[in-house]
């Protein structure tokens, strides 16, 4: 038989071990071109600009 724990792990000890498992909020920054929120060091998905210049061309949605 494999070794087993001699005592039940208490709820307090179990929860203290899981104290760092919570999800953290994403660090969003404002786009300098369009003002929408985006992830840092990434191209803006809304306008396609990065560091003040257009990197990708984004198609505008047609309003019909």
PDB file of N, CA, C and O in Angstrom:
ATOM      1  N   UNK A   1       0.833  -1.194   0.000  1.00  0.00           N
ATOM      2  CA  UNK A   1       0.000   0.000   0.000  1.00  0.00           C
ATOM      3  C   UNK A   1       0.873   1.251   0.000  1.00  0.00           C
ATOM      4  O   UNK A   1       1.919   1.278   0.648  1.00  0.00           O
ATOM      5  N   UNK A   2       0.450   2.283  -0.721  1.00  0.00           N
ATOM      6  CA  UNK A   2       1.222   3.529  -0.698  1.00  0.00           C
ATOM      7  C   UNK A   2       1.024   4.252   0.628  1.00  0.00           C
ATOM      8  O   UNK A   2       0.039   4.014   1.327  1.00  0.00           O
ATOM      9  N   UNK A   3       1.948   5.125   0.971  1.00  0.00           N
ATOM     10  CA  UNK A   3       1.798   5.876   2.232  1.00  0.00           C
ATOM     11  C   UNK A   3       0.623   6.838   2.158  1.00  0.00           C
ATOM     12  O   UNK A   3       0.390   7.476   1.131  1.00  0.00           O
ATOM     13  N   UNK A   4      -0.106   6.935   3.246  1.00  0.00           N
ATOM     14  CA  UNK A   4      -1.286   7.798   3.315  1.00  0.00           C
ATOM     15  C   UNK A   4      -1.110   8.806   4.440  1.00  0.00           C
ATOM     16  O   UNK A   4      -0.359   8.549   5.381  1.00  0.00           O
ATOM     17  N   UNK A   5      -1.793   9.958   4.362  1.00  0.00           N
ATOM     18  CA  UNK A   5      -1.693  10.931   5.454  1.00  0.00           C
ATOM     19  C   UNK A   5      -2.306  10.377   6.745  1.00  0.00           C
ATOM     20  O   UNK A   5      -3.350   9.724   6.716  1.00  0.00           O
ATOM     21  N   UNK A   6      -1.646  10.644   7.872  1.00  0.00           N
ATOM     22  CA  UNK A   6      -2.148  10.128   9.149  1.00  0.00           C
ATOM     23  C   UNK A   6      -3.361  10.899   9.641  1.00  0.00           C
ATOM     24  O   UNK A   6      -4.216  10.335  10.325  1.00  0.00           O
ATOM     25  N   UNK A   7      -3.449  12.185   9.301  1.00  0.00           N
ATOM     26  CA  UNK A   7      -4.557  13.016   9.772  1.00  0.00           C
ATOM     27  C   UNK A   7      -5.213  13.734   8.596  1.00  0.00           C
ATOM     28  O   UNK A   7      -4.576  13.993   7.575  1.00  0.00           O
ATOM     29  N   UNK A   8      -6.487  14.049   8.755  1.00  0.00           N
ATOM     30  CA  UNK A   8      -7.214  14.815   7.748  1.00  0.00           C
ATOM     31  C   UNK A   8      -6.675  16.249   7.733  1.00  0.00           C
ATOM     32  O   UNK A   8      -6.475  16.854   8.787  1.00  0.00           O
ATOM     33  N   UNK A   9      -6.441  16.786   6.532  1.00  0.00           N
ATOM     34  CA  UNK A   9      -5.996  18.175   6.407  1.00  0.00           C
ATOM     35  C   UNK A   9      -7.164  19.086   6.748  1.00  0.00           C
ATOM     36  O   UNK A   9      -8.238  18.970   6.157  1.00  0.00           O
ATOM     37  N   UNK A  10      -6.960  19.994   7.700  1.00  0.00           N
ATOM     38  CA  UNK A  10      -8.043  20.866   8.135  1.00  0.00           C
ATOM     39  C   UNK A  10      -8.413  21.857   7.037  1.00  0.00           C
ATOM     40  O   UNK A  10      -7.626  22.123   6.128  1.00  0.00           O
ATOM     41  N   UNK A  11      -9.628  22.397   7.138  1.00  0.00           N
ATOM     42  CA  UNK A  11     -10.102  23.349   6.133  1.00  0.00           C
ATOM     43  C   UNK A  11      -9.248  24.607   6.115  1.00  0.00           C
ATOM     44  O   UNK A  11      -9.006  25.184   5.055  1.00  0.00           O
ATOM     45  N   UNK A  12      -8.792  25.032   7.291  1.00  0.00           N
ATOM     46  CA  UNK A  12      -7.957  26.223   7.365  1.00  0.00           C
ATOM     47  C   UNK A  12      -6.619  26.040   6.676  1.00  0.00           C
ATOM     48  O   UNK A  12      -6.160  26.929   5.958  1.00  0.00           O
ATOM     49  N   UNK A  13      -5.991  24.893   6.887  1.00  0.00           N
ATOM     50  CA  UNK A  13      -4.696  24.613   6.259  1.00  0.00           C
ATOM     51  C   UNK A  13      -4.864  24.467   4.752  1.00  0.00           C
ATOM     52  O   UNK A  13      -4.038  24.952   3.979  1.00  0.00           O
ATOM     53  N   UNK A  14      -5.941  23.795   4.338  1.00  0.00           N
ATOM     54  CA  UNK A  14      -6.212  23.619   2.911  1.00  0.00           C
ATOM     55  C   UNK A  14      -6.447  24.975   2.232  1.00  0.00           C
ATOM     56  O   UNK A  14      -5.926  25.225   1.146  1.00  0.00           O
ATOM     57  N   UNK A  15      -7.228  25.845   2.874  1.00  0.00           N
ATOM     58  CA  UNK A  15      -7.539  27.140   2.277  1.00  0.00           C
ATOM     59  C   UNK A  15      -6.341  28.081   2.270  1.00  0.00           C
ATOM     60  O   UNK A  15      -6.208  28.899   1.360  1.00  0.00           O
ATOM     61  N   UNK A  16      -5.463  27.980   3.275  1.00  0.00           N
ATOM     62  CA  UNK A  16      -4.247  28.798   3.262  1.00  0.00           C
ATOM     63  C   UNK A  16      -3.340  28.400   2.109  1.00  0.00           C
ATOM     64  O   UNK A  16      -2.686  29.257   1.514  1.00  0.00           O
ATOM     65  N   UNK A  17      -3.290  27.109   1.786  1.00  0.00           N
ATOM     66  CA  UNK A  17      -2.480  26.641   0.671  1.00  0.00           C
ATOM     67  C   UNK A  17      -3.032  27.173  -0.653  1.00  0.00           C
ATOM     68  O   UNK A  17      -2.271  27.424  -1.588  1.00  0.00           O
ATOM     69  N   UNK A  18      -4.350  27.345  -0.733  1.00  0.00           N
ATOM     70  CA  UNK A  18      -4.989  27.814  -1.962  1.00  0.00           C
ATOM     71  C   UNK A  18      -5.137  29.333  -2.014  1.00  0.00           C
ATOM     72  O   UNK A  18      -5.831  29.851  -2.888  1.00  0.00           O
ATOM     73  N   UNK A  19      -4.504  30.047  -1.105  1.00  0.00           N
ATOM     74  CA  UNK A  19      -4.670  31.499  -1.019  1.00  0.00           C
ATOM     75  C   UNK A  19      -4.152  32.216  -2.255  1.00  0.00           C
ATOM     76  O   UNK A  19      -4.621  33.314  -2.555  1.00  0.00           O
ATOM     77  N   UNK A  20      -3.193  31.632  -2.993  1.00  0.00           N
ATOM     78  CA  UNK A  20      -2.589  32.285  -4.144  1.00  0.00           C
ATOM     79  C   UNK A  20      -3.190  31.818  -5.457  1.00  0.00           C
ATOM     80  O   UNK A  20      -2.700  32.189  -6.523  1.00  0.00           O
ATOM     81  N   UNK A  21      -4.236  31.015  -5.404  1.00  0.00           N
ATOM     82  CA  UNK A  21      -4.826  30.453  -6.616  1.00  0.00           C
ATOM     83  C   UNK A  21      -5.881  31.351  -7.255  1.00  0.00           C
ATOM     84  O   UNK A  21      -6.386  31.022  -8.328  1.00  0.00           O
ATOM     85  N   UNK A  22      -6.222  32.456  -6.637  1.00  0.00           N
ATOM     86  CA  UNK A  22      -7.266  33.334  -7.160  1.00  0.00           C
ATOM     87  C   UNK A  22      -6.797  34.000  -8.453  1.00  0.00           C
ATOM     88  O   UNK A  22      -5.611  34.284  -8.620  1.00  0.00           O
ATOM     89  N   UNK A  23      -7.738  34.245  -9.364  1.00  0.00           N
ATOM     90  CA  UNK A  23      -7.413  34.906 -10.617  1.00  0.00           C
ATOM     91  C   UNK A  23      -7.206  36.394 -10.373  1.00  0.00           C
ATOM     92  O   UNK A  23      -7.927  37.009  -9.587  1.00  0.00           O
ATOM     93  N   UNK A  24      -6.221  36.967 -11.047  1.00  0.00           N
ATOM     94  CA  UNK A  24      -5.949  38.396 -10.930  1.00  0.00           C
ATOM     95  C   UNK A  24      -6.576  39.131 -12.103  1.00  0.00           C
ATOM     96  O   UNK A  24      -6.703  38.576 -13.195  1.00  0.00           O
ATOM     97  N   UNK A  25      -6.966  40.368 -11.881  1.00  0.00           N
ATOM     98  CA  UNK A  25      -7.545  41.180 -12.947  1.00  0.00           C
ATOM     99  C   UNK A  25      -6.464  41.517 -13.971  1.00  0.00           C
ATOM    100  O   UNK A  25      -5.303  41.711 -13.611  1.00  0.00           O
ATOM    101  N   UNK A  26      -6.843  41.584 -15.237  1.00  0.00           N
ATOM    102  CA  UNK A  26      -5.886  41.908 -16.293  1.00  0.00           C
ATOM    103  C   UNK A  26      -5.452  43.355 -16.182  1.00  0.00           C
ATOM    104  O   UNK A  26      -6.246  44.230 -15.839  1.00  0.00           O
ATOM    105  N   UNK A  27      -4.181  43.599 -16.477  1.00  0.00           N
ATOM    106  CA  UNK A  27      -3.632  44.945 -16.438  1.00  0.00           C
ATOM    107  C   UNK A  27      -3.874  45.587 -17.804  1.00  0.00           C
ATOM    108  O   UNK A  27      -3.137  45.324 -18.755  1.00  0.00           O
ATOM    109  N   UNK A  28      -4.896  46.420 -17.900  1.00  0.00           N
ATOM    110  CA  UNK A  28      -5.242  47.067 -19.160  1.00  0.00           C
ATOM    111  C   UNK A  28      -4.725  48.498 -19.173  1.00  0.00           C
ATOM    112  O   UNK A  28      -4.697  49.167 -18.140  1.00  0.00           O
ATOM    113  N   UNK A  29      -4.314  48.965 -20.359  1.00  0.00           N
ATOM    114  CA  UNK A  29      -3.874  50.345 -20.547  1.00  0.00           C
ATOM    115  C   UNK A  29      -4.713  50.972 -21.649  1.00  0.00           C
ATOM    116  O   UNK A  29      -5.314  50.266 -22.459  1.00  0.00           O
ATOM    117  N   UNK A  30      -4.750  52.288 -21.677  1.00  0.00           N
ATOM    118  CA  UNK A  30      -5.533  52.990 -22.678  1.00  0.00           C
ATOM    119  C   UNK A  30      -4.723  53.165 -23.965  1.00  0.00           C
ATOM    120  O   UNK A  30      -3.545  53.522 -23.922  1.00  0.00           O
ATOM    121  N   UNK A  31      -5.359  52.913 -25.100  1.00  0.00           N
ATOM    122  CA  UNK A  31      -4.718  53.092 -26.397  1.00  0.00           C
ATOM    123  C   UNK A  31      -4.513  54.585 -26.635  1.00  0.00           C
ATOM    124  O   UNK A  31      -5.428  55.383 -26.431  1.00  0.00           O
ATOM    125  N   UNK A  32      -3.319  54.956 -27.064  1.00  0.00           N
ATOM    126  CA  UNK A  32      -3.019  56.373 -27.280  1.00  0.00           C
ATOM    127  C   UNK A  32      -3.697  56.922 -28.530  1.00  0.00           C
ATOM    128  O   UNK A  32      -3.839  58.136 -28.674  1.00  0.00           O
ATOM    129  N   UNK A  33      -4.120  56.035 -29.438  1.00  0.00           N
ATOM    130  CA  UNK A  33      -4.738  56.489 -30.680  1.00  0.00           C
ATOM    131  C   UNK A  33      -6.259  56.595 -30.562  1.00  0.00           C
ATOM    132  O   UNK A  33      -6.825  57.647 -30.863  1.00  0.00           O
ATOM    133  N   UNK A  34      -6.935  55.517 -30.126  1.00  0.00           N
ATOM    134  CA  UNK A  34      -8.398  55.519 -30.116  1.00  0.00           C
ATOM    135  C   UNK A  34      -8.986  55.619 -28.719  1.00  0.00           C
ATOM    136  O   UNK A  34     -10.171  55.922 -28.581  1.00  0.00           O
ATOM    137  N   UNK A  35      -8.199  55.374 -27.680  1.00  0.00           N
ATOM    138  CA  UNK A  35      -8.683  55.522 -26.311  1.00  0.00           C
ATOM    139  C   UNK A  35      -9.331  54.280 -25.728  1.00  0.00           C
ATOM    140  O   UNK A  35      -9.777  54.311 -24.581  1.00  0.00           O
ATOM    141  N   UNK A  36      -9.398  53.189 -26.474  1.00  0.00           N
ATOM    142  CA  UNK A  36      -9.991  51.970 -25.928  1.00  0.00           C
ATOM    143  C   UNK A  36      -8.966  51.241 -25.063  1.00  0.00           C
ATOM    144  O   UNK A  36      -7.762  51.469 -25.184  1.00  0.00           O
ATOM    145  N   UNK A  37      -9.454  50.370 -24.198  1.00  0.00           N
ATOM    146  CA  UNK A  37      -8.570  49.628 -23.309  1.00  0.00           C
ATOM    147  C   UNK A  37      -7.994  48.417 -24.048  1.00  0.00           C
ATOM    148  O   UNK A  37      -8.698  47.725 -24.784  1.00  0.00           O
ATOM    149  N   UNK A  38      -6.697  48.180 -23.833  1.00  0.00           N
ATOM    150  CA  UNK A  38      -6.016  47.061 -24.489  1.00  0.00           C
ATOM    151  C   UNK A  38      -4.951  46.526 -23.547  1.00  0.00           C
ATOM    152  O   UNK A  38      -4.627  47.163 -22.545  1.00  0.00           O
ATOM    153  N   UNK A  39      -4.399  45.345 -23.868  1.00  0.00           N
ATOM    154  CA  UNK A  39      -3.313  44.781 -23.086  1.00  0.00           C
ATOM    155  C   UNK A  39      -2.018  45.538 -23.393  1.00  0.00           C
ATOM    156  O   UNK A  39      -1.816  45.964 -24.530  1.00  0.00           O
ATOM    157  N   UNK A  40      -1.137  45.713 -22.399  1.00  0.00           N
ATOM    158  CA  UNK A  40       0.118  46.406 -22.669  1.00  0.00           C
ATOM    159  C   UNK A  40       1.015  45.587 -23.592  1.00  0.00           C
ATOM    160  O   UNK A  40       0.967  44.357 -23.585  1.00  0.00           O
ATOM    161  N   UNK A  41       1.833  46.274 -24.384  1.00  0.00           N
ATOM    162  CA  UNK A  41       2.797  45.686 -25.319  1.00  0.00           C
ATOM    163  C   UNK A  41       2.123  44.846 -26.395  1.00  0.00           C
ATOM    164  O   UNK A  41       2.719  43.891 -26.893  1.00  0.00           O
ATOM    165  N   UNK A  42       0.893  45.186 -26.760  1.00  0.00           N
ATOM    166  CA  UNK A  42       0.193  44.486 -27.828  1.00  0.00           C
ATOM    167  C   UNK A  42      -0.436  45.509 -28.766  1.00  0.00           C
ATOM    168  O   UNK A  42      -0.667  46.656 -28.383  1.00  0.00           O
ATOM    169  N   UNK A  43      -0.709  45.087 -29.993  1.00  0.00           N
ATOM    170  CA  UNK A  43      -1.381  45.942 -30.967  1.00  0.00           C
ATOM    171  C   UNK A  43      -2.815  46.131 -30.520  1.00  0.00           C
ATOM    172  O   UNK A  43      -3.438  45.185 -30.038  1.00  0.00           O
ATOM    173  N   UNK A  44      -3.348  47.325 -30.667  1.00  0.00           N
ATOM    174  CA  UNK A  44      -4.734  47.608 -30.287  1.00  0.00           C
ATOM    175  C   UNK A  44      -5.667  46.855 -31.240  1.00  0.00           C
ATOM    176  O   UNK A  44      -5.588  47.049 -32.453  1.00  0.00           O
ATOM    177  N   UNK A  45      -6.546  46.003 -30.715  1.00  0.00           N
ATOM    178  CA  UNK A  45      -7.451  45.265 -31.603  1.00  0.00           C
ATOM    179  C   UNK A  45      -8.526  46.149 -32.212  1.00  0.00           C
ATOM    180  O   UNK A  45      -9.156  45.766 -33.197  1.00  0.00           O
ATOM    181  N   UNK A  46      -8.743  47.328 -31.640  1.00  0.00           N
ATOM    182  CA  UNK A  46      -9.797  48.220 -32.126  1.00  0.00           C
ATOM    183  C   UNK A  46      -9.332  49.039 -33.326  1.00  0.00           C
ATOM    184  O   UNK A  46     -10.070  49.169 -34.303  1.00  0.00           O
ATOM    185  N   UNK A  47      -8.109  49.600 -33.268  1.00  0.00           N
ATOM    186  CA  UNK A  47      -7.649  50.478 -34.350  1.00  0.00           C
ATOM    187  C   UNK A  47      -6.413  49.954 -35.084  1.00  0.00           C
ATOM    188  O   UNK A  47      -6.112  50.438 -36.175  1.00  0.00           O
ATOM    189  N   UNK A  48      -5.685  48.977 -34.522  1.00  0.00           N
ATOM    190  CA  UNK A  48      -4.520  48.401 -35.189  1.00  0.00           C
ATOM    191  C   UNK A  48      -3.238  49.186 -35.014  1.00  0.00           C
ATOM    192  O   UNK A  48      -2.268  48.932 -35.728  1.00  0.00           O
ATOM    193  N   UNK A  49      -3.198  50.138 -34.081  1.00  0.00           N
ATOM    194  CA  UNK A  49      -2.012  50.949 -33.857  1.00  0.00           C
ATOM    195  C   UNK A  49      -1.174  50.370 -32.716  1.00  0.00           C
ATOM    196  O   UNK A  49      -1.705  49.770 -31.782  1.00  0.00           O
ATOM    197  N   UNK A  50       0.149  50.560 -32.810  1.00  0.00           N
ATOM    198  CA  UNK A  50       1.078  50.183 -31.750  1.00  0.00           C
ATOM    199  C   UNK A  50       2.231  51.170 -31.763  1.00  0.00           C
ATOM    200  O   UNK A  50       2.864  51.375 -32.798  1.00  0.00           O
ATOM    201  N   UNK A  51       2.507  51.780 -30.623  1.00  0.00           N
ATOM    202  CA  UNK A  51       3.562  52.792 -30.461  1.00  0.00           C
ATOM    203  C   UNK A  51       3.425  53.926 -31.464  1.00  0.00           C
ATOM    204  O   UNK A  51       4.414  54.380 -32.039  1.00  0.00           O
ATOM    205  N   UNK A  52       2.187  54.385 -31.673  1.00  0.00           N
ATOM    206  CA  UNK A  52       1.945  55.555 -32.505  1.00  0.00           C
ATOM    207  C   UNK A  52       1.930  55.323 -33.999  1.00  0.00           C
ATOM    208  O   UNK A  52       1.804  56.285 -34.757  1.00  0.00           O
ATOM    209  N   UNK A  53       2.052  54.091 -34.455  1.00  0.00           N
ATOM    210  CA  UNK A  53       1.990  53.851 -35.897  1.00  0.00           C
ATOM    211  C   UNK A  53       1.073  52.660 -36.168  1.00  0.00           C
ATOM    212  O   UNK A  53       0.888  51.793 -35.314  1.00  0.00           O
ATOM    213  N   UNK A  54       0.501  52.635 -37.377  1.00  0.00           N
ATOM    214  CA  UNK A  54      -0.437  51.581 -37.732  1.00  0.00           C
ATOM    215  C   UNK A  54       0.336  50.317 -38.099  1.00  0.00           C
ATOM    216  O   UNK A  54       1.159  50.333 -39.014  1.00  0.00           O
ATOM    217  N   UNK A  55       0.076  49.245 -37.400  1.00  0.00           N
ATOM    218  CA  UNK A  55       0.780  47.990 -37.606  1.00  0.00           C
ATOM    219  C   UNK A  55      -0.076  47.030 -38.437  1.00  0.00           C
ATOM    220  O   UNK A  55       0.420  46.390 -39.365  1.00  0.00           O
ATOM    221  N   UNK A  56      -1.349  46.937 -38.101  1.00  0.00           N
ATOM    222  CA  UNK A  56      -2.259  46.091 -38.870  1.00  0.00           C
ATOM    223  C   UNK A  56      -3.437  46.940 -39.330  1.00  0.00           C
ATOM    224  O   UNK A  56      -3.795  47.935 -38.699  1.00  0.00           O
ATOM    225  N   UNK A  57      -4.025  46.526 -40.438  1.00  0.00           N
ATOM    226  CA  UNK A  57      -5.170  47.252 -40.975  1.00  0.00           C
ATOM    227  C   UNK A  57      -6.439  46.577 -40.471  1.00  0.00           C
ATOM    228  O   UNK A  57      -6.653  45.387 -40.706  1.00  0.00           O
ATOM    229  N   UNK A  58      -7.280  47.342 -39.777  1.00  0.00           N
ATOM    230  CA  UNK A  58      -8.502  46.804 -39.188  1.00  0.00           C
ATOM    231  C   UNK A  58      -9.683  47.244 -40.028  1.00  0.00           C
ATOM    232  O   UNK A  58      -9.835  48.426 -40.337  1.00  0.00           O
ATOM    233  N   UNK A  59     -10.529  46.270 -40.401  1.00  0.00           N
ATOM    234  CA  UNK A  59     -11.706  46.604 -41.196  1.00  0.00           C
ATOM    235  C   UNK A  59     -12.768  47.215 -40.300  1.00  0.00           C
ATOM    236  O   UNK A  59     -12.989  46.734 -39.189  1.00  0.00           O
ATOM    237  N   UNK A  60     -13.423  48.257 -40.761  1.00  0.00           N
ATOM    238  CA  UNK A  60     -14.496  48.898 -40.012  1.00  0.00           C
ATOM    239  C   UNK A  60     -15.782  48.109 -40.235  1.00  0.00           C
ATOM    240  O   UNK A  60     -16.038  47.630 -41.340  1.00  0.00           O
ATOM    241  N   UNK A  61     -16.591  47.973 -39.184  1.00  0.00           N
ATOM    242  CA  UNK A  61     -17.861  47.246 -39.295  1.00  0.00           C
ATOM    243  C   UNK A  61     -18.865  48.088 -40.083  1.00  0.00           C
ATOM    244  O   UNK A  61     -18.988  49.292 -39.860  1.00  0.00           O
ATOM    245  N   UNK A  62     -19.579  47.443 -41.004  1.00  0.00           N
ATOM    246  CA  UNK A  62     -20.553  48.158 -41.812  1.00  0.00           C
ATOM    247  C   UNK A  62     -21.847  48.310 -41.023  1.00  0.00           C
ATOM    248  O   UNK A  62     -22.352  47.330 -40.476  1.00  0.00           O
ATOM    249  N   UNK A  63     -22.386  49.514 -40.955  1.00  0.00           N
ATOM    250  CA  UNK A  63     -23.659  49.750 -40.278  1.00  0.00           C
ATOM    251  C   UNK A  63     -24.746  49.908 -41.336  1.00  0.00           C
ATOM    252  O   UNK A  63     -24.802  50.907 -42.054  1.00  0.00           O
ATOM    253  N   UNK A  64     -25.603  48.900 -41.412  1.00  0.00           N
ATOM    254  CA  UNK A  64     -26.672  48.903 -42.403  1.00  0.00           C
ATOM    255  C   UNK A  64     -28.023  48.965 -41.752  1.00  0.00           C
ATOM    256  O   UNK A  64     -29.042  48.976 -42.443  1.00  0.00           O
TER     257      UNK A  64
END
